[in-house]
Amino acid sequence: MAGTTIEFYDFFLYGLAAALVFNKVFFPAGDPLTGVLLAMVTYAVGFLARPLGGVLFGHLGDRLGRRRTLSVTLVVMGGATVAIGLIPSYASIGVAAPIVLVLLRLVQGLALGGEWGGAVLLVAEHGSAAHRGFWSSWPQTGGPLGNLLATGVLAALGLGVSNSEFQDWGWRIPFLLSIVLVVVGIWLRHSVEESPIFLEAQRRRTTQDGQAPVRIVVGRYRKQVLMAALADVGEKATYYTFSIFLLAYLTQVVHVPKSTALTAITIASVFQAIAIVLGGAIGDRYGRRVTSVILAVLIAAWALAALPQVDSGSAVRITMVITIGLTLHGLLTGAQAPFFAELFPSEVRYTGASLGYQLATIVGGSLAPIIGVALLHRYPSTVPITVLLCLMLACTAAAFLWAGETRGRDLREVEADATISAPTEQPKSASTS
């Protein structure tokens, strides 16, 4: 959880900075929204790299182990983040500044693409089926906790320095602080034991030794990858709508002070983290499918009813809209956390789960805020992004209805051609699972 928090701190810090200051530092333009849109495009580049990172680090994780791979992703992410904090501005080195920024964002995307799968799978493969959702949800709290750290540091800087100081040098401080977090994260990860299920799979690996995990996944598990991607696309779109998009919308269209928007997201992140663990426990009790479908419907209803309320500019309304939206997102995230591990066998679980999960980030994570900001040029409203969010949530509901129930599945016995359609009974004890 600590390592995932650090990685998401690095990744989300970029998104927040893109919405607040990168348009001025790296993409100066006459129209502020045009600068934000260009900054968001570089923000999206990180998402495009995440599936590649899932394949690259998934291969390492399925061959060399989950723990060692997670340490590598942490170092790569931290190095890229610190380097971003050292890039000279456009005014200093011209077009080289945004080019270097894009390259480092690609490195961030590669690292995060390999992070999530290993962190969640390492926990899922250590625990029992009876409480797999609860324990697997803990690494997922790294998302809101990382965002909480990022927004908290930026909010503190916003209060401590002037706008001109923040634009000149203040924004660099959170990026440089990453080096301290990475050192702590590496120390923690070296104290974690390797997954016993991975070690068992490594001992019995025979016929598939000569094949790369990604070839096995693409050849035999295309359906499961598609299920994973569709199941997660609504979750991703929900998060980035209620955080990154709204941050840009509130500061550029409604003209709310950035400290107000950042404070609202910071408060919401606390509730979101708690909701993720609660969602994992609910998924264990009632099943991944029914919990996820109901939550997808609730999020769509809340977006339709609540997003227009932010136009009032009221700090209380803005905080309420974002907090409830991210709390519902947290419940959905926790409920579906173990679902991805339950789709694939041990030998290719890291690669398969990472690939499906990261493909969803391209659509739900990068396109949602980009399309939303682009539409603001023509429609200064939250209606277009709300419609897009509802469509993506419909994909999530459809994916879980298609996949069926995976709760209680023994991770050691997931077969290559397993049909995921009938609900699985909840095991009565860890020993029976």
N, C-alpha and C positions, 0 to 999 in steps of 0.2 A: 504494500500500500504506500509506504514511504517513497519507494523508488518511482512508482507510477505518479505520485503527486508531484515529484520533482520534474519528471518528463512533461507532464501536462502543464505545469507552471511555465516551463520554457516555451511550449507550443502555443498556449493561449496568450502568453505575454505578447507574442508577435501579433496575434489577432487584435488584441486591445490597442496596441500601439499603432497598428494599421488604421484602425478606426479613429484614432485621436491625433496622431502627430506625423505618421510616415508620409501622408499626402503633402505636408509642408517641407519635410526634411529631404525626401528622396524623389518626390513627384510634384514639384511646384507647378501650379497651373492657375489660370485666372479664375476658373470655376471651382469652388471647394469640393463640390460633389464629384467632379471629374477626377480630382486628385484622390479622393476617397475610393473611387471606383478602380483607379489604377493600383492603389495600395491593396485593395481587396483581391485583385487579380494575382498579385504576388503572394498574397495570403493563401489563395486557392492552389497555387503551385505545390505547396506542402502537402495538400490532400492528394494531388495527382501522383505524388511520389510514394504515398503510403502503401498502396497495393504492392508496388515493387519492393518496398521495405518488408512487407509481410512475407513475400516470396523469399527474399534474400535471407532475412533473419529466421524465417520459418524453417528454411533448409538447415541452417545452423542449429536451430533449436531441436529439430527432429533427429539430427545426426549427432551433435555434440552435447546436447543437454539444454534444459530450460534455464538453469541458473547462470551458467557461463554466458549464454547469449544475452540475458538480461543485463549483465554487467557491461557488455559491449555497447548495447543500445544506449545505456545511461551516459557513458563516456562520449559517444558520438553526438548525442543531443546536447550535452553540456558544452562541448567544444564549439559547436555551431552557434549556440546562443551567446556565449561570451564574445565570439567573433563579430556577431551582429552589433553588439554594443560598442565595438571599436571601429565600425565602418565610417569613414568621413562622409559628410553630407554631399548632396548634389552640388551645392554652391562651391565646395572645395575641389572635387575631382570630376564633376560632370556626370556623364552617362555611365561611367564606371561604377558609381555608387549603387544605382538600382540593379545593375547586372550582378554585382557581388552579393547584393541583398537576395536576389532571386536564387543564386547558387546555394547560399547558406540556408535559405528556406527549403530547398530541395533536400539538403542533408537532414534538416529537422524532420521533414516528412518521412524520409527513409528510416530514421531512428524510431519515430513513434509508430510507424507501420509494423515494426517488429516488437515493440514494447507491450502493447495490450495483450496480444495472444499469449505471450509467455507468462505474464503476470497472472492473468485469470486462470490459465491452464495449470500453472504450478500449484495454485491453491485448490482448484477443482480436483486435481489428481492426488492430492494429499488427503482429502476429506471423504466422508461417507456420502452415499447417495441421499440419505434421509435429510441431510442438512446442507447439501451441496449449494443450493441457491443462496442461503444465508452467508456461507463463508466465501463463495465466489464473488459476492457483491462487494466485499470489503476492498479489493483492489480497484473496483470501479469508482469508489469514492475518491480515488486519486484525481479524477476529472474535476469535480467541484472544488476539492481542496486545493488543487493546483490553481484553479481559476480564482479561488478565494485569496490565495497568496499573491497572485498577479494583480488582481484588482485592488487588493488591500495596499500593496506597495505603491501602485500608481496613484491611488486615492490619497495616501499619506504624502506623496511627493506633490500632488496637486495642491494640498493644503500648506505645504512647507516652502514651496518655491513659486515664483510668479509664472505666468503663462509663457513669457519670453524665455525665462531660465529653463523651464520645462522643455521647451522646443529646442533650445540650444544644447543643453547637456543633461538635464534632469532625467529624461527618458532612458538614458544609457545605464543609469545606476541599477535598475532591476535586472537588466541583461547581464551585467558584470557580476551581480550577486550569485548568479547561477553556479559559479565555480565552487562556492562554499557548500551549496546544497548537493552538488554532485559528489563531493568528497564524502559527505555523510551517507549518501545513498549507496555508494560502492561498499563502504564499510558494513552497512546493514545487509546488503545482498550476499556478501561473502559468508555471512553467518547462517544462511538458509540452506537446508539440505536439498539435494536433488529429488525430483519427483520419483516415488517408488514405482509408479506405473510406467514411467519412461524407462527406468532401469530394467524393469521386467521386459518391456518391449524390445529394448536393446539386446537383451540376452537371447530372445527368441527370433530376432530378425534373421531371415534366411533367403527366401526366394526373391525378395524385393531389394536386396542389397545393392544391385547395380543400377537401380532406377532412382532418379532424383525425386524427392517428395512431391514437388510441383507436378511432375509428369504423372505420378500416380493419382494426385488429386484431380487434375484436368481430365485424365482418362477414365476415372471410375467414380468421381464424386462431384460431377458438374451440377447435378440436381441439388445436392446439399450446399454447395457454394452459392447457388442462386437463392436457395431458401434463406441462408444466412444474410446475404446482401439485402434482400427485400425486407427481411424481418427488422433489420437495423436502420434502414433508410429513414423511417419516420422518427426514430429516436434522435438521429443525428440532426435532422432538419428542425426538430423541436428545440434542441439546445441552441443551435446557432441563430434561430429566429428570435428566441427570448434573451439572447445575450449579445452576440456580435452585431446582428442586424439592428436590433433596437438601440444599441449604443450609437451606431452611426445615425439612425433615424432621429433619435432624441436630440443629439448634438447638432446635426446639420439641418434638420427640417423644423423640429419643434423649438430648437434653440434653447434647450435645457442646459444648464451648466454641466460640464463633464463630471464634476464632483458628485452631483446629484445622481446621474446615471450610474456611475461607478459604485456609489454607496448602495444603490438599490440592488445591483448585481452581487455585491459583496454579502449583503444580508441574505439574499436569495440562495447563495451558494451554501450557507450553513444549513438551511432547511433541506436543500437538495442532497447534501451528503448524508443526512440522517434518513431521508426518504429512500436512498439507494439500498441501505441495509434492510430497512423495513420491507421494501419491495422484494428483496431476495427471500425473506422469510415468508411473505405472502405467497410467492411463487412455489415455495416448498409445500405450503399448506394446500393451496387450491390448484396448482398446476401452472406451467409456463404459459400455456395457450390461452386459457380463459382470462387470466390476469392481464396478459399483454393486450388482448383484443379489447377488453373493457377500458383499459387505460388509454389506448389509442383513440377510442371514441370520446373519452372525457377530455383529452387534450385538444382534439379538434373543436369540441363544443366550447371550451374555454377560449381558444384562439379567436373564434368567431365572435364571442360575446365581449371579450376583454381587450383585445389589441386596440380597437378604436379609442379606448379610454385614455391611452397615453397622450392623445392629442391635446388633452386638457392642460398638460404641463404640470399638473399637481404632483409633487414629490410623493405624497401618500398613495395616490392612485398608481403611479408608475411603480412604486415599490411593491404594491399589492399584486399588480398584473404580472410582474416579473417573478415574484416569489412563488405565487401559486403555479405559474407556468413551469418553473424549474423544479418545483416540488413534484408535480405530476411527472415531469421528465425523469426525476430521480427514481420514482416508483417503477416506471417502465424499464429503466436501465437495470435496476436490481433484479426485477422479475425475469428478464431475458439473459442475464449474465451467464448462467451455466448452459444455456441452450446451444451455444456455438460449440462448446466442448462435447456435448452429447450427440453431435452430428457425425463426428469423425473418429476413426480408430486411432489408437495411441501412436502408431508408427508415422502418421501424417497429420496428427491433430494440430500441431503448431502451425503448419503451413496452411491446412484447410481452413481452420477457424480464422487465422489472420487474413487470408485472402478474401473470404466472404465478408468479414467485418470491415476491412479497409476499402473494398469496392463500394460499400455503402457510403463511405465518407466523401467519395467523389461527387455523388449526387446530392446527398443530404447535407454534407458538411461544407462543400465549396460552392456548389451551384446555388443553394438557397440564399445565402447572404449576397452573392454576386448579383443574382437576378433581382433580388430585393432592392439593392442599391441602384442597379441600372434602371429599374422601373421608377425610382424616385424622380428621375429626370422628367418623366412624362406624367406620372401619377403620384403626386406627393401624398400618398396614403398608405396605410397598412393593409388595405384590401387585397392587392395582388399577392403579397407574400403569404397572406392568410390562406388564400385559395391554393397556392402551391404547397403549403404545409399540410393542408387537409388531404391533398392528393397523395403525398408521401406517407401520411399516416394510414391511408387506405391500403397502400402497398404492405405496410407492416401487418395490419390485421389480416390481409389476404394470405401473407406468408405463413403466419401461425395457424390459420385454418387449413392451409395446404399441408403443413408439416405434421400436424397432429401433436400429441403430447409426448414429451421426452423425459418428463420427471421420473426419477427412480432408475433410469438406465444405468447398467453397470458399465463403466468406462473401459473395463478390460474386455468386454464382450461385444463392442460395436463392430458389426460385420461389414464387409465391403459393399454388399448389395442389400443392406438392411432397408426395409420399407418403413418409413416413419409415418404411420397413419393412425394406428390404434393407440389409445391412451395406455400408459403404463401405470400399474398400480404402485402406490407409494409404499416403499419397503417399511416393515414394522421396526426394523432395527438396523444398525450399521452392519451387524454380522450377516444378516440375511441379504443385504445389498452386496 
